[in-house]
Amino acid sequence: MPTIKFIPRQMKGSHSTSGNKGQFFAQPVLASTISADDLNDLIAQDSQVERAEVAQVTDAICKQIKELVCNGHSIQVGTLGTFSIGFNATVRASAAEVTGRDVRRVNVRLYESKYIKNELKATRFENIG
């Protein structure tokens, strides 16, 4: 069973309101950051494919996802989920007033698949704080 460690954090700054000031929430503790090279090594070990070939394929996948998402496509990646573009924009009173200048922030989102959601439901959470 997967385990995600967390620490309790006190509400502060812009997330804090008068209603939750001084209260606490669980913040995940990341075990590490896996580099692309390390990921390629792990994939090569799992797949019995040469590492150089794995690196070429993962680079091509990343390039295609970047180009397609930045051109407005959603990309479903196996059982991982779907990558798509999203953004925050200024609200206007009418459709005629909306322009590209209203886009304030652009995000690439991953909408996890049902397989990942089910895995997360089975996850155990451990307080290390």
Sine and cosine of phi, psi and omega as CSV:
sin_phi,cos_phi,sin_psi,cos_psi,sin_omega,cos_omega
0.00,0.00,0.75,-0.66,0.03,-1.00
-0.91,0.41,0.51,-0.86,0.04,-1.00
-0.76,-0.65,0.77,-0.64,0.10,-0.99
-0.92,-0.39,0.82,-0.58,0.02,-1.00
-1.00,0.04,0.51,-0.86,0.03,-1.00
-0.59,-0.81,0.30,-0.95,0.12,-0.99
-0.80,-0.59,0.54,-0.84,0.08,-1.00
-0.96,0.27,0.71,-0.70,0.05,-1.00
-0.82,-0.57,0.61,-0.79,0.03,-1.00
-0.99,0.10,0.62,-0.78,0.04,-1.00
-0.90,0.44,0.79,-0.61,0.02,-1.00
-0.57,-0.82,0.22,-0.98,0.15,-0.99
0.89,0.46,-0.60,-0.80,-0.12,-0.99
-0.93,0.37,-0.35,0.94,0.02,-1.00
-0.99,0.14,-0.23,0.97,-0.06,-1.00
-1.00,0.03,0.75,-0.67,0.10,-0.99
-0.86,-0.52,0.15,-0.99,-0.01,-1.00
-0.87,0.49,-0.48,0.88,-0.02,-1.00
-0.97,0.26,-0.43,0.90,-0.05,-1.00
-0.85,-0.52,0.15,0.99,0.00,-1.00
-0.86,0.51,0.75,-0.67,0.00,-1.00
1.00,0.09,-0.07,1.00,0.04,-1.00
-1.00,0.05,0.16,-0.99,-0.09,-1.00
-0.83,-0.55,0.40,-0.92,0.07,-1.00
-0.64,-0.77,0.32,-0.95,0.02,-1.00
-1.00,0.09,0.79,-0.62,0.05,-1.00
-0.89,-0.45,0.81,-0.59,-0.03,-1.00
-0.91,0.42,0.56,-0.83,0.09,-1.00
-0.96,-0.27,0.89,-0.46,-0.01,-1.00
-0.97,0.25,0.75,-0.67,-0.01,-1.00
-0.92,0.40,-0.67,0.74,0.02,-1.00
-0.09,-1.00,0.09,-1.00,0.15,-0.99
-0.94,-0.35,0.83,-0.55,0.00,-1.00
-1.00,-0.02,0.83,-0.56,0.01,-1.00
-0.96,0.26,0.28,-0.96,0.06,-1.00
-0.87,0.49,-0.63,0.78,0.03,-1.00
-0.89,0.47,-0.70,0.71,0.03,-1.00
-0.91,0.42,-0.63,0.77,0.04,-1.00
-0.89,0.46,-0.69,0.73,0.04,-1.00
-0.87,0.50,-0.66,0.75,0.05,-1.00
-0.87,0.49,-0.72,0.70,-0.01,-1.00
-0.90,0.44,-0.67,0.74,0.02,-1.00
-0.90,0.43,-0.68,0.74,0.02,-1.00
-0.87,0.50,-0.66,0.75,0.02,-1.00
-0.90,0.43,-0.68,0.74,-0.03,-1.00
-0.95,0.31,-0.51,0.86,-0.18,-0.98
-0.97,-0.24,-0.18,0.98,-0.07,-1.00
0.90,0.43,0.38,0.93,0.05,-1.00
-0.97,-0.22,0.59,-0.81,0.00,-1.00
-0.84,0.54,0.62,-0.78,-0.06,-1.00
-0.86,0.52,-0.65,0.76,-0.01,-1.00
-0.88,0.48,-0.63,0.78,0.03,-1.00
-0.94,0.35,-0.65,0.76,0.05,-1.00
-0.86,0.51,-0.72,0.70,-0.02,-1.00
-0.87,0.49,-0.66,0.75,0.02,-1.00
-0.89,0.45,-0.68,0.73,-0.03,-1.00
-0.93,0.36,-0.71,0.71,-0.01,-1.00
-0.91,0.42,-0.60,0.80,0.08,-1.00
-0.89,0.46,-0.68,0.74,0.00,-1.00
-0.91,0.41,-0.65,0.76,0.03,-1.00
-0.88,0.47,-0.74,0.68,0.00,-1.00
-0.88,0.48,-0.67,0.74,0.01,-1.00
-0.88,0.47,-0.72,0.69,-0.02,-1.00
-0.91,0.41,-0.68,0.74,0.03,-1.00
-0.87,0.50,-0.73,0.68,0.01,-1.00
-0.85,0.53,-0.77,0.64,-0.05,-1.00
-0.91,0.42,-0.69,0.72,-0.04,-1.00
-0.93,0.36,-0.70,0.71,0.01,-1.00
-0.89,0.46,-0.67,0.74,-0.01,-1.00
-0.94,0.34,-0.18,0.98,0.08,-1.00
-0.95,-0.30,0.31,0.95,0.16,-0.99
1.00,0.01,0.16,0.99,0.02,-1.00
-1.00,-0.04,0.48,-0.88,0.21,-0.98
-0.99,-0.16,0.65,-0.76,-0.04,-1.00
-0.84,-0.54,0.88,-0.47,0.07,-1.00
-1.00,0.03,0.85,-0.52,-0.05,-1.00
-0.94,-0.35,1.00,-0.02,0.05,-1.00
0.73,0.68,-0.72,-0.70,-0.01,-1.00
-1.00,0.01,0.07,1.00,0.03,-1.00
-0.95,0.31,-0.79,0.61,-0.02,-1.00
0.50,-0.87,-0.31,-0.95,-0.07,-1.00
-0.85,-0.52,0.81,-0.59,0.11,-0.99
-1.00,0.02,0.68,-0.74,0.09,-1.00
-0.43,-0.90,0.25,-0.97,-0.03,-1.00
-1.00,-0.04,0.54,-0.84,0.11,-0.99
-0.52,-0.85,0.30,-0.95,0.08,-1.00
-0.40,-0.91,0.30,-0.95,0.12,-0.99
-0.98,-0.20,0.67,-0.75,-0.04,-1.00
-0.63,-0.78,0.39,-0.92,0.06,-1.00
-0.92,0.39,0.66,-0.75,0.03,-1.00
-0.99,0.11,0.70,-0.71,0.04,-1.00
-0.86,-0.51,0.34,-0.94,-0.06,-1.00
-0.96,0.27,-0.44,0.90,-0.03,-1.00
-0.61,-0.79,0.37,-0.93,0.01,-1.00
-0.88,0.48,-0.57,0.82,-0.03,-1.00
-0.90,0.43,-0.42,0.91,-0.02,-1.00
-0.99,0.13,-0.28,0.96,-0.09,-1.00
-0.97,0.23,0.79,-0.62,0.04,-1.00
-0.72,-0.69,0.17,-0.99,0.05,-1.00
-0.89,0.46,-0.42,0.91,0.03,-1.00
-0.92,0.39,-0.26,0.96,0.01,-1.00
-0.97,0.23,-0.27,0.96,0.01,-1.00
-0.95,0.32,0.87,-0.49,-0.04,-1.00
-0.99,-0.15,-0.55,0.84,-0.07,-1.00
-0.49,-0.87,0.73,-0.68,0.01,-1.00
-0.94,-0.33,0.69,-0.72,-0.01,-1.00
-0.78,-0.63,0.53,-0.85,0.25,-0.97
-0.97,-0.22,0.81,-0.58,-0.06,-1.00
-0.92,-0.40,0.54,-0.84,0.15,-0.99
-0.92,-0.40,0.90,-0.45,0.10,-1.00
-1.00,-0.09,0.94,-0.34,-0.12,-0.99
-0.91,0.42,0.51,-0.86,0.02,-1.00
-0.97,0.26,0.17,-0.99,0.04,-1.00
-0.90,0.45,-0.47,0.88,0.02,-1.00
-0.92,0.38,-0.68,0.73,0.05,-1.00
-0.93,0.38,-0.67,0.74,0.03,-1.00
-0.85,0.53,-0.70,0.72,0.01,-1.00
-0.91,0.42,-0.62,0.78,0.05,-1.00
-0.89,0.45,-0.66,0.75,0.02,-1.00
-0.92,0.39,-0.55,0.84,0.05,-1.00
-0.90,0.44,-0.49,0.87,-0.02,-1.00
-1.00,0.03,-0.01,1.00,-0.06,-1.00
-0.96,0.28,0.62,-0.79,0.08,-1.00
-0.99,-0.13,0.57,-0.82,0.02,-1.00
-0.91,-0.42,0.75,-0.66,-0.08,-1.00
-0.85,-0.53,0.84,-0.54,0.04,-1.00
-0.99,0.16,0.88,-0.48,0.02,-1.00
-0.93,-0.38,0.20,0.98,-0.06,-1.00
-1.00,0.09,0.00,0.00,0.00,0.00
